[in-house]
Amino acid sequence: MNLYTLCVTKMVIPVYRFIAALLITFSAFPALADEPVIEQVTVSRDGDLWTFDVTISHPDSGWDHYADAWRILDENGRSFGQRDLAHPHIEEQPFTRSLSGVTIPSEVRSVIIQAHDTVSGWSGAARRIDLK
């Protein structure tokens, strides 16, 4: 066995097999999937009920990866409401959806709006909104 044959059979082929195994393994995971971004929030109040208009941007790619909800939380994580998004918004970016009839206790002075997508889950980039 010459040096060339030794290198090919003992080193190069195992390296290619290793690289192929890595590619197969990691192709099953999304490639650094973008989280949804809360672009804007408009809040209005009618008596004891609140309405939230939330604008989200997200690179929806289809039913396998799209922004599918947003929610309203207090600073302790207590939920006051959630707006589920029924379908991808591939051609409509950013998009705005509303949630009305939200009851928020009078002692709560601010809320957090957090978006969700089908791949990343709840986004770490939430937006704090002061209630007036």
N, C-alpha and C positions, 0 to 999 in steps of 0.2 A: 504494500500500500504506500503510494507516494504522499508527499506532504499536501498536495492539492486535494486529493481524495479524502485524506484524513480531515482536513479543514471543512470540506463540504459536508461530509457525513456526520462529523462529530460536533461541529459548531454552527454552521450556517443553517442547516435544515432545522435543528432544534430551535434556533432563534426565530425562524419564520413560523414555526408551529406555535411558539409562545406568542408572537405578535398576532397571529390569526386567532388564537384563543382569547386574547385581550379584546380584539375587535368584536368578536362574537359576543362576549360577555357584556361589554359596555354598550353595544348597539341596542340592547334591551332597555336602557335607561334614557330618559330625555336628556338632550344636550343642553345643560344649563338653561332650563326653561325659564322664560321671563315671567315674573310675577305681575299681576294686575296692578295698575297705578291709579290711585284716586286723584283725578285731575282737578275736580271742583265739587264743592258741596254747597247747596243753597238750602237754608232752613227757614221754615215759616211756622207760625203758631196761630191756632184758632182755638181760643179758650184753653182747655187742658190737653188738647191734641196737637201733635207736631207732624209736619210733612217734611220729608227729606228728599231732595233731588240730587242724585249723585252721578257725576260724570266719571266714567272709567275708561282707561285705555289699556289694551292688552293685545298682543299679536295672536288673536284667535286663529287657529289653523284648521279647525273642523271639530267634529264631535269628540275627538280624542283629546283635544287641548283647547279649552276656552274658559273665559271668566264666567263662572256660573252662579255667583252670589255675592252679596255684600251685607254687612250687618252693622248694627249700632250697639255699642258697648259703653259702660261707664269705665272709669279708670281702674276698677277692681275686677273687670271682666264680666260683670252682670249684663246680660243681653236684654235690650229693649225692643228689638225687632230685627228681622232678616228679610231681605228681598232676594228671592231666587230668580235666576236668569235662565229661561227655558231653552235657549238655543245659542249657538255661536253667532258672533257679530263680525264676520269676516270682512264684509264690505261697509260696515258702519263703525268707524273708529275716529275719535272716541265716541262713546254713546252714553246717553243719560237715561236713567230709570228712576222712578219715584216710589216712595213708600209713605202712605198717609195713615192717619189714625194712630200714630205712635204715642203712647202714654209714657211720660218721663216724670219721675217724682220731682217736686219743686226744689228739693235740696240739691239736685244734680245741676251743676253749673257748666259742665262740659261733657261731651261724649266723644267717642272714638269711632271712626268709620273704618272698617277693615274689609278688604275684598278677598275673594276666594277664586281659585281656578282648579280645574280638574286634575292638574298635574302637581302643582306646587302646594296646594292646600291653602290655608289662610296666610295671606301676605304679611310679612314682617313690616312692610312700609304702610302703616296705618296713618290716618290723618285725624288730628285732634280738632274739634270744633267747639268754640265757646257758644253757649246758649244765652240769648239775650231776651 
